[in-house]
Amino acid sequence: MISLAPIKAEFVDADSRSRCERALELLLTHRGDPAGEVDRVLADNPQSVFGHCLRAALVVHRDDEHARSELAASVAAIEAACPELDDPARRHAAAARAWLEGDPALAAERYGAIVIDRPRDILALVVAHALDFRLGHRPMLRDRIVQVLPAWDAAMPGYASVLAMYAFGLEENGQYGRAEKFARRALAIDPRHPGAIHVIAHVMEMQGRAHEGLEFLAETEPAWLEGTGYSVHLAWHRALFHLDVNDTEAALATYDAQIANARASDMPALADASALLWRLQLRNVETGRRWHLLADRWELQTLAGARPFYVVHAMMAFAAAGRSAAAAHLSKALPPIDMTGSWASLPEHALAAPFCEALLAFVRRDYAASVESLLRVRHIAHRCGGSLAQCDLIHLTFTEAALRARRARLARALVAERTAQKPASRFNRVLQRRLG
């Protein structure tokens, strides 16, 4: 079992410790239902500081706006049980409170400070890592894990997850060879670790190793297809590999079998669905009623206050399905562009409105307007609130809009960028032929 470093032993009974350690293990390995396990612990023992630290971390890790009241209750419970400000659990509460008060950058700073002082506090580490990702702090995705690696070794429970986090940070910083090396080290310890599998899929996607990627995901499918946090997302990666070899029929089949039927309330899965269908839209692939069915599911979501990353993916569905009223209403959910406050470090907020404008212009075939909107934010497109592979959708839209707007020089430059990154990509060769 994995040790929960933030809690003093006197606050933990043996049963709660065992169950909380199990929940943490589920969180780190992206398996099962850690939130459900924590809820059961707190139902049996409402005073469990362990349980409240875990619930706070899970809410912040998931960026779950719908669980704000539960988070506030857990923060208050920790503060009441641990009055000393330097108590490890109290520091967890302070970090979670920063997120609760609308300052994710301060939350990342506070969780990161815990990790500096307590490098084996893997609960603080995994939340800081998630916040670094959402804030677009790519160097910290790697460097925060580097800071703690000397305190870890292969004999420690959780080490495979630490390696997987480090591998993802390396991949997001373009260090693909080292990323794959550390992800495979994680798999040597835990051969079914979905997070490590995810990193290798990313590396192969970024390097244009599509055929190899399809083989890898087929080989590892029993480890990730059911009951993991990557069940839909790795199917999305599979579809991207199909698209890279220009097999749109296989991509659609993957969508239907493994993406379209995800839980209706799962916004990350809905975002993957939008992102895949939009890539097919850019290729003029007929998708039937899929956009309408997906737009129905997006309309069930409460998007006020949601991350702009999800808002723009909802806009893809509303734009493509012709839901003009839903699109207009959604535009009101976009955050005001205020780069002077706590959101100054979040380019995803500045990116959202122009990208939504570009999407709407694209579907009404005003490709010149789509290009102009994207030109305004091209410099921050790689910080969309998702991974490099997810942010690539903006570059794809930009490239296709430039081709259709007959902006030949711009299109040639954008295709050259793509080809330099993935010279083996069959799809990039298609784009090159279109330039002719």
C-alpha positions, 0 to 999 in steps of 0.5 A: 500500500501507498503511505499517506504522508500528510497525516500524523499517525495519531489522527488515523485509525488502522481501518481508515488508513488502509482504505485511504491508502487504497483510494490514493493508489486508485488515484495514482494509477487512474483505476477504479473510483477513488472518490467513491472510496473516500466518500465511503470512508467519510460516511463511516468516519466523518472526522477522518483527517486522512479522508478529508485531505484525500477528498480535497485533493481529488476535487482539486485534481479533477477540477470539479466545480460541482464539488465545491461544497464538499471541498469547503466542508473538508477544508473546514474539517481539516482546519478544525482538527489541525490548528497548527498552520505548519501541520502537513494536513493543514498545509493541504487544506490551505492549498485546496482553499486557494483553488476554492477561492479561485486561484489555481496558481496559488494552489499549485504554489502551495502544493509545490511547497509541500513537496519541497519540504516533504518529497515523499508526499505523493498526494501533494505531488499528484495534485501539483502535477495536475495543476501544472498541466492545467495552468500550462506550466510545461517545464514544471510538469517535468521539473517538479518531479525532478525535484523529488526523484532523489527521495524515491526508489523502486522499492517504494509503493507509488514509484511507478506513478512517480515515473509515469508523471515524470515521463509525461512531463518529459513528453510535454517538453519535447524530450520524447526519447527520455519520456519513453524510457521512463514510461517503460521503466514504470511499466517494468514495475507496474505492467498495467499502469494506464498513465505510463501507457498513455505517455508512450501513446503520446510519444508515438503520436508526437513522433508520427509512429502511427502504425507502431502506436496502433500495435502498442495500444492493441497489445496493452488494451486489457490494461486500459480499456475498462475501468480506468481514467484513460479508457476513453482518452486512449481510445481517442489516441487510437483514433488519432493514429488511424487519422495519421495514416488517413484511415478515417473509417477506422477512426469513426469505428473507434469513435462509435465503439469506444468514445461515443457512449462514455458517461454523459457527465464526463466532460473530458470524454465529451471533449475527446469526442468533440476533438475527434469529430472536429478533426473529421470535420476538417477533412470533410468526412461525413459523420451522420448524426454524431454531431447532433447526438454529441451536442445533445450531451453537451447541452446537458452540461453546466458550463457556466464557470467551466474551464475554457478548454471544455467550453471551446469543445462544447462550441465545436459541437454546437457550431457543427450541429448548427445549434446557433442558440446554444452557441450564443448562450455558450459565448456568455460562459466564456471568461472575460479576458483580464490578464491583470489578475490571477488568470494572467498565467492562464493563456487558455482564458485568452485563447478561448473567445478567439478560437470559438470565433474561428470555429463559428466562422469555419462552419459558416465557410468564412475561412478568411475570418477563421484565419484572422481570429486564429492569427491573434492567438497563434503564439499561445495556441500550445497552451490551450489547457490540454496536452500538446496533442490536444492543442494541435487541434488549433494548428490543424484548424488554422492550417485547414482554414488557411488552405481554404481561404487560399492564403497560400504562403501561410498555408505552406508555412503551416504545413512545413511546420507539421511536416518537420515535426512528423515527416512520416505522417501520411496525412501531412503528405496529403496536405503537401499535395494540396499545396501544389 
